[in-house]
Amino acid sequence: MAEFWHRHRRLSITGISLLVLMVVLLVAPYLVPPGKSPNKVEIDSLVNENSQFLDIEGMSIYIEDHNPQSTRETMVFIHGFGGSSFSWRHNVSFFVGQGYRAVTLDMTGFGLSHKDFKSDHSHPAQAAIIFEIFERLSIDHAYLIGHSMGTSVMFHFADMFPEKTLGMVSVAGALNFDDSSFSMATLLGFGPFNRAGMVFLTHYENRERIRGILESAYYERQTVSDDVFDGYYYRLTHDEWHASLLAMTRDMRHNNISFKLEDMDFPTLIIWGEHDSWVTRDDIKAWKDKMPVSQFFLIHNAAHMPMEERPELFNKAVLTFIEDNQGRLNH
């Protein structure tokens, strides 16, 4: 009998402990106020004369359309995680100077485009928005240039809309092949976990930490001048940035490459910086040989941002790729 009561007491204590833990998990996130929002800047100071906002499915999408009257092909630049149209500032003018039309965009959740938690921020959803941009700008087809996460969005676009794709340039391409149906990210759909994530982001991801993360993407950290950092920071943290980052984590289970890369017979240029620690050579090797029509181009003295660190070399490599491909198409 004593053993029975002892066991019953242990079960009661365990039950009470679990109840207290549940209350803490459910209530504690709401007891901590979110961190202060970053200093606001006027949107007018972040846009240029080639920019416009498109209303796509009730969302405001920021784009820049350079040289829209061009009779040459269109190039569409798709930034990576944390990036925006600002990421291509060393490249667009070069290709416009060569006579091409160049379109950049801020994907939902980034830059000056729509940010919220409820929208679908998965890569297929981003690809569908890019298709709508093609429609609004009357772009029949284009060369796609995708950086890091932008490579995944670009590949989803090419798989969904092959008729719109002339060729692809992957820059430090980050692809996910994990098709697991559940992850901790799923829990972000639950209110208290969402709130805890928001509190964490607004307190932990402050200006100094974000700068440290950005600098780690470059071979030479001093490349990130105050102007470069501000260009990224004020666009990244504009509006409901923390809500969108949580939504992207929630939706990441939809980003895996489930289609066969072997079937994607678009001419593809794969660019990688030799010191890239964010996307390694092995990461690239895991998928590049599956592309049936591909070239690999290594950029020395660069890391995850070769289009910014070695823009002259990057621009020349992309131009050669496009003009060689156009030559084959014209014959």
N, C-alpha and C positions, 0 to 999 in steps of 0.2 A: 504493500500500500504506500509506503514511504517513497519507493521508487516511482510509483505512478504520479504522486503529487510533485515529486521533483521534476519529472519529465514534463508534466503539465505546466509547471512554473517556467521551465525553460522555453516551452512553446509560446507561452503568453508573453514573455520578455521579447522573444524573437518577433512575434506579431506586432507588439507595440513599437519595437525598433523599426520594423519595415513601414509601419504607418507613419511614424515620425519622419522617416527618410522620404516617403512619398510626399508628405506635406511640405518638407523643405524643398524638394525638387519642383513642386508645383507652385509654391508661393514665393520662395526666395528670389527668383529672377525678377519678380514684380516689385520687390522691396528696394532694389538697386536702380537708381535713375540712370538712363543712358548718358553717355558722355556728351560733351558739348559738340555741336556741329563745327566743322572747320570754318575759317573766315570766308565769308561770301565774296565773290567777285562778280562784277557785272558780265552777263553773257555776251554783251556787245563787244567786250574786250577779247573774247575767245573765238569769234567768228571772223570770216573774211568775205571779200566781195563775191566769191564764187560759191558761197554757201546758201543753203535753204533748209527749211524744215518741212518734211513730208508727213502728212497724216496717214498712217497705215494701220488699219484696224484699231483706230482710236488712240494710237500711240504716236508721239512726235519723234520722228527719226531725222537726225542731223546728217546731212550729206554735203559734200563739196563736189561740184561738177566743173572741171577745168577743161577749157577748149571744146565745148559741146558742138561746135560747128565743124569739127575736124572731119575730113573724108577718110582718114586712116582708122585703124581699129581702136576699140575702146579697151582700156585697162581698168579693172576694178580692184582696189586695194582693200584687204580685209585685215584689220589689226588683231593683235593678240590680247590675252587676258591682261586687264589693267590699262590697255592702250586705247587709242582713239585715232581720229584722222591726223592728229598731231604726230603720230609715229612715222608718217610718210613725208615729213616736211622737207627732207633732203632728196626726195626721189621724184615727186610729182612734177616739179618745174622742169626737171631734166627731160622727162618723157613728153611733156607738153612742148618743150623746145624741139623735140624730134618730130612733132606734128601729130602726136597721139592725143586722144581724149582720155583724161584720167579722172576717175570717180573714186572718192574715198567716202567712207561712212563711219558713223559711230553705231556699233551694235547696241541693241537694247541692254540696259544695265551699265553702259559705259559712256564716257564722254558727255555730250550734251543731249543724248537721246533719252527716251523714256526710261525711268527707273521705278520699279515697284516690286512687291513680293508676289502678287497674285498672278502676274503674267508668266507665260511659258518662256523661259530663257535658255532652253536647250539648243543644241547646235542645229538640229533639223528645223526648229522654229526660226532661228536666225537665218538659215538658208532660205526659208520661205519668204522672209521679209526682204532679203536681197533680191529674190525673184520679183517682188512687187516694185522694188526700186528700178529694176530693168524695165518693167512695164511702164512706170510713170515717166521714165526718161527716154522711152522709145529705143532702148538698147536691144538690138536683135541677138547679138552674141558678143562675147568679150573674153579677153585673157584675164584670168583671176590670179591675184598675188595674195597669198595668205601667210601671215606670220604667226608662228607658235600655235596657239589655240585656233587662230584664223585658218590654219591648214585643215583642221577638222571640219570647220564650218564650210570651207571651200570644197572639201571632198563630198560632204553631204549635198551641197548644191549641185556639184557635177553629177552625182548619182541621181538626184531628183530631177534635174533639168539639163540633161546632156546636150540638148539642142542649143542651149545658151552658152555652152562652154567651148572655146576655141583651144585653150591650153591652160596649164596651171604652173605657177611658180610657188613652191613650198619653201618658206624661210624658217629654219629651226622648227620644223613641223612637229607638233605634239598631237599624237593620236592615241585613242584609248580603244583597246580590243577586249576589255573585260565586260562580259555580258551578264554579270550577276544581276539578279532581279531585285536584290535588297541591299541596302547599305545604311550606315548610320545617318546618311543624308536624308533618308526617308523621314526620320524623326523630326526634321525641321518643319514638317507640316503640322506638328503638334505645338500648340500655343506657347507653353512654358519653355520648350526647347528653342523655339523661334525667338522668344524674348531674351533668353540667356545668350543666344548668338548675337543678338543686336547689342546687348550690354557689353559683351566681350569685344565686338568690333569697334564700338564707339569709344571704349576706354583703352583698349590695347593697341589698336592700329592707329596710333597717333602720327603726327607729321614726321617725327624722327624715325620711327620704325618703317614707315612707308618709304622714306628716302633710302634707308639701309637696304630694303628689299630691291628697290629700283637699281641702286648702285651695283648690287650683286649680279645683275644681268649683263654688265659691261665688262670687257676685258680690262679697261683702264677706268677705275671708278671716278677719276677726276673728270671724265667725259660728262658726268652729270653736274653741269653748272647749275647755279640757282635758277637761271632762265629755263633750262631743260626740266629741272625738277618741278618748277611751278607749272610748266606746260602740261605735265602729266598729272600733278597733284590736284590742281583746281578742276580739271575735267573729270578725274576719277571720283572725287569727293563731292561733285556737284549733285544737289538734290538728294533723293532717297538712296544713296549709294549703298548703305549697309543692308537695306532691305533687298536690293537686287543681288548683292553678293551672296546672301543667304539663299535666295531663290535659285541662283546658279548652282549652288552646292546641292540643293534639293533636286534639281533637274538633271544633274550630271549623269545619272544612270541611263539617260536617253542618248548620251553622246557617243556611245561605243560604235565602232565601225562594224556593222553587221553585214554589210555588202562586200562582195569580193573585189579587192583591189585589182586582181588579175583581169577583171572585165573592164577596167577603166583605161581605155586605149587613147586617152588624150595625151598629146605631147606634154611632158612634165619635166620641169627643172627643179632639182632639189638642192637648196643652198644651205650650208651649215658652217658656222664659225668654229674654228678649231679649238677654242677655249670655252665652248659652251658647256656649263655645268648644269644648266636647267634642263636641257634636252641633249643627252649624250650621243656620242657616235653610235653606241650600241642601240640606243632608242631609234635612231634613224635607220640603222641596219635592219632592225626588226621588220620594217615594212618597205623600204625603198626598192628592194629587188623584186617585190611583187608587182611593181608598176611596169606594164609591158613596154611603154615607150618613155624612158626616163633618162635624164643625165644628172650627174652629181657634180656639184661645184663647191670646192672647199675655199673658204676665205680665211687667210692667215691673219693673226693679230686682231681677232674679233671673237666675241663670245655670243651671247644670245641675241644681240641687236646688230647684226652685220649691216643692215640697210642704213643705220645711223653711224656706226663706227667706221665703216669703209664704204661710204656712199658711191664714190667714183667707180670702184671695182664692182660693187653690187649693180649699179645702174648699167654698166657696160655689159656685164654678164647677162642681165635680163634682156637688154636691147638685142644682143647677139642671138639669144634664144628665140625671141619673137620674130626678128627679121629672117632668120634661117627657116623658121617654120612657115612664115608667110611666103617665102620663096618656094617652098615645097608645095604649098597650097595653090600658088599661081601657076604651077607647072602640072 
